[in-house]
Amino acid sequence: MSTDPMSSEIITVQSHIIEKQRKHPQATGEFSWLLSGITLATKIIESKVRRAGLLDILGADGRINVQGEIVQKLDRIANETLLRTLGYRGNIGIMASEEDDEPHMVKDVGEEGRYIVLFDPLDGSSNIDVNVSVGTIFSVLRRKAGEWNRENPVVHLLQPGFEQVAAGYVVYGSSTVLTYTTGNGVHMFTLDPDIGAYVLCNEDVKMPDTGKMYSVNEAYLSTFPKGYRDYLGWAKGEGYSLRYIGSFVADFHRTLLRGGVFLYPPTTKQPEGKLRLLYEANPMAFIAQQAGGAASDGTQAIMKKQPKALHERTPLIIGSKSEVDRVLGFLA
């Protein structure tokens, strides 16, 4: 979409949200205020990513996170940016990050803190040093009715994916793209650096129902369950192409636009899978479903899984519905 005011209308993500809310009389405007915090944080993160080589913020910072992964300097910066920016939104009661052991109680906001935000602040951050696309993933839940459990806030976060009220991601690549859904379609915005705003570039995105591409780390092929190995053997014989970047956000973004399937199977070393259910699988499954795609852990729909722990992992099959169904057929 051109941002030349003489050639077309400029629709920013904030104006798009407001317009959608006008169609729902019960809307209070709280979500647009929450989303503005997320968009502000991602603009700050984008500026750091773009100048990482100039600011001496590449590489590890010497810590290991709760996932057992080496923390990159940009992981810490992105995490702190989201916590700091969203912490000033009075309608957020709890925040949880893939990088942190425990959730963050924003403040004692009582009934006002009705929203919960979970996020992976910088997915694929180990690829920053080699200039590969990375991203931010977020999921928004509504606090369950009833007593506000301040002693054990985790109980408020363990909601299945179908309870999400919004989800989205930002991919920092050759352009910076925000994709989000509130359960009313998937909408995509590109950050225009000239005006500092996310501008609508693709409304009501639909994932192709088929696509002869698969995305998986085949280095672990020998450790995959037989059904996955059988599927991959079949796909090669049918002329499917392998497309694998190694940043989940970037791999999913391509699958959303081009079709195909992304796989992260269980392995001998990680029988429960590797991707995080709450921070990665659930929000992407919500987007995929709203775009006409599908997501499964191999036995059930991702969106129906009842989380048991804050940092629970899961296998993931996500992409075009017919391609996901084909993989499930091999697993069956």
Secondary structure as UniProt FT lines:
FT   TURN            5..7
FT   HELIX           13..22
FT   TURN            25..26
FT   HELIX           30..50
FT   HELIX           52..54
FT   TURN            55..56
FT   STRAND          60..64
FT   TURN            66..67
FT   STRAND          70..72
FT   HELIX           73..86
FT   TURN            87..88
FT   TURN            90..91
FT   STRAND          92..97
FT   TURN            98..99
FT   STRAND          104..105
FT   HELIX           110..112
FT   STRAND          115..123
FT   HELIX           125..130
FT   STRAND          134..142
FT   HELIX           154..157
FT   HELIX           161..163
FT   STRAND          166..172
FT   STRAND          176..181
FT   STRAND          186..192
FT   TURN            193..196
FT   STRAND          197..202
FT   STRAND          213..215
FT   HELIX           218..223
FT   HELIX           226..237
FT   TURN            238..239
FT   STRAND          241..242
FT   HELIX           248..258
FT   STRAND          261..264
FT   TURN            271..272
FT   STRAND          275..276
FT   HELIX           277..281
FT   HELIX           282..290
FT   TURN            291..292
FT   STRAND          294..296
FT   HELIX           302..304
FT   TURN            310..311
FT   STRAND          313..314
FT   STRAND          316..319
FT   HELIX           321..331
//
